[in-house]
Amino acid sequence: MKKLAYILIILVLLALVTACGAKQKMEEKIAEKVIEQAVGNADIDIDGDKMTIKTEEGEVTFGSDEWPDSQIGRRIPEFKKGKISSAMNSEAYKFLMIDEVEEDDFMDYYNEIKGDFNQESYEAKSADTITYTGKNDEGIAIMVSYEKGSKTATISASKEE
């Protein structure tokens, strides 16, 4: 958990520091060294806005703007509307933030998820937020939520170990 906190702090710092050319390359190298020191033996690959951290425990990718092509990403129905603004992905976990989502499009996906992930389910609706959590037969838990005001959807899923 401590390692994840370090990674998240570093990601925030990386997001705040945007530049181009030699300065950006230097900042990427510094960020790689800091992350390696924070998480131990790790292979860091920074490619523009996308960063992949590989350790003995697995691989995590941050910052992609595409639907994850990991084991868990392939087991979750793809949401094809809106614009993926942020993604965190590993073989056992994924988190997506999707902007510019229309409520009707989200509700279509919401109903599909409710049908596929109907175990241990919970749903909540308020004036501005819609949330659903559930599990499927494969032991994959999912949470989908939508904020009407910002037209932002989030999708997170994890696989039991």
C-alpha positions in Angstrom: 0.0 0.0 0.0 2.9 2.3 0.8 4.4 1.7 -2.7 1.1 2.6 -4.3 0.9 5.8 -2.3 4.4 6.7 -3.5 3.5 5.9 -7.1 0.3 8.1 -6.9 2.3 11.0 -5.4 4.8 10.7 -8.2 2.1 10.5 -10.8 0.6 13.7 -9.6 4.0 15.4 -9.7 4.5 14.1 -13.3 1.1 15.5 -14.3 2.0 18.9 -12.9 5.3 19.0 -14.8 4.7 19.1 -18.5 7.3 20.2 -21.0 8.9 19.2 -24.3 12.3 18.4 -25.8 15.4 17.8 -23.7 13.8 19.1 -20.5 11.0 16.6 -20.7 13.5 13.7 -21.3 15.4 14.8 -18.3 12.3 15.0 -16.2 11.2 11.5 -17.3 14.6 10.1 -16.3 14.4 11.7 -12.9 10.9 10.5 -12.4 12.0 6.9 -13.4 14.8 7.0 -10.8 12.5 8.3 -8.0 9.9 5.7 -8.8 12.5 2.9 -8.9 13.8 4.0 -5.5 10.2 4.2 -4.0 9.1 0.8 -5.2 12.4 -1.1 -5.3 13.4 -3.2 -8.2 11.2 -1.9 -11.0 11.4 -1.3 -14.8 9.8 2.0 -15.6 8.8 2.9 -19.1 7.5 6.5 -19.7 6.0 7.0 -23.2 4.4 10.5 -23.4 1.5 10.5 -21.0 1.6 6.7 -20.5 3.7 5.1 -17.8 4.3 1.4 -17.3 5.8 0.1 -14.1 7.0 -3.6 -14.1 8.0 -5.3 -10.8 8.3 -8.9 -9.7 4.7 -8.6 -8.5 3.4 -7.6 -12.0 2.8 -4.7 -14.3 0.7 -1.6 -13.9 0.1 1.0 -16.7 -1.1 4.6 -15.9 -2.3 7.3 -18.3 -3.5 5.4 -21.3 -6.5 6.7 -23.2 -7.5 3.3 -24.6 -9.6 0.4 -23.3 -7.2 -1.9 -21.4 -6.1 -5.1 -23.3 -5.3 -6.9 -20.1 -6.9 -10.2 -18.9 -9.4 -8.2 -16.8 -9.9 -5.6 -19.6 -11.0 -8.4 -22.0 -13.5 -9.8 -19.4 -15.4 -6.5 -18.9 -17.8 -5.3 -21.6 -16.2 -2.4 -23.4 -17.8 1.0 -22.9 -17.4 2.6 -26.4 -18.9 6.0 -25.8 -17.2 9.2 -24.4 -13.5 9.9 -24.2 -11.1 7.9 -21.9 -9.2 10.6 -20.0 -7.4 8.4 -17.6 -6.7 4.7 -17.2 -4.9 2.5 -14.7 -4.5 -1.1 -15.7 -2.9 -4.4 -14.5 -3.8 -8.0 -15.0 -6.0 -8.1 -11.9 -7.3 -4.5 -11.7 -8.4 -1.7 -13.9 -9.7 1.8 -13.4 -11.0 4.1 -16.2 -12.2 7.7 -16.1 -14.3 8.6 -19.2 -15.4 12.1 -20.1 -18.0 13.5 -22.4 -20.5 10.6 -21.6 -24.2 11.1 -22.3 -26.5 9.8 -19.6 -28.5 7.6 -22.0 -25.2 5.9 -23.2 -24.1 5.3 -19.6 -27.5 3.9 -18.6 -27.3 1.4 -21.5 -23.9 0.2 -20.2 -25.2 0.3 -16.6 -28.0 -2.1 -17.5 -25.6 -4.4 -19.4 -23.3 -4.5 -16.3 -26.3 -5.1 -14.0 -27.2 -8.2 -16.1 -23.6 -9.6 -16.2 -22.5 -8.7 -12.7 -25.6 -9.5 -10.6 -24.0 -11.2 -7.5 -23.5 -9.2 -4.3 -24.9 -6.2 -6.1 -25.6 -2.7 -4.8 -26.9 0.4 -6.6 -27.4 4.0 -5.5 -28.9 6.9 -7.3 -29.0 10.5 -6.3 -29.8 13.8 -8.0 -26.4 13.9 -9.6 -24.8 10.5 -9.3 -25.6 6.9 -10.4 -23.5 4.0 -9.0 -23.6 0.2 -9.3 -21.4 -2.5 -7.9 -21.6 -6.2 -8.5 -19.7 -9.4 -9.0 -19.9 -12.1 -11.7 -19.4 -15.9 -11.7 -15.7 -15.5 -12.5 -15.1 -13.6 -9.2 -14.7 -10.2 -11.0 -16.1 -7.3 -9.1 -17.0 -4.1 -10.9 -18.1 -0.6 -9.9 -19.5 1.8 -12.5 -20.5 5.3 -11.7 -21.7 8.4 -13.5 -21.8 12.0 -12.5 -24.4 13.9 -14.4 -23.1 17.4 -13.9 -19.6 16.7 -15.4 -20.8 13.9 -17.7 -18.0 11.7 -16.3 -18.2 7.9 -15.9 -15.8 5.8 -13.9 -15.3 2.0 -14.3 -13.2 0.0 -11.9 -12.9 -3.8 -11.8 -10.8 -6.2 -9.9 -10.4 -10.0 -9.9 -10.3 -12.0 -6.6 -6.9 -13.5 -5.9 
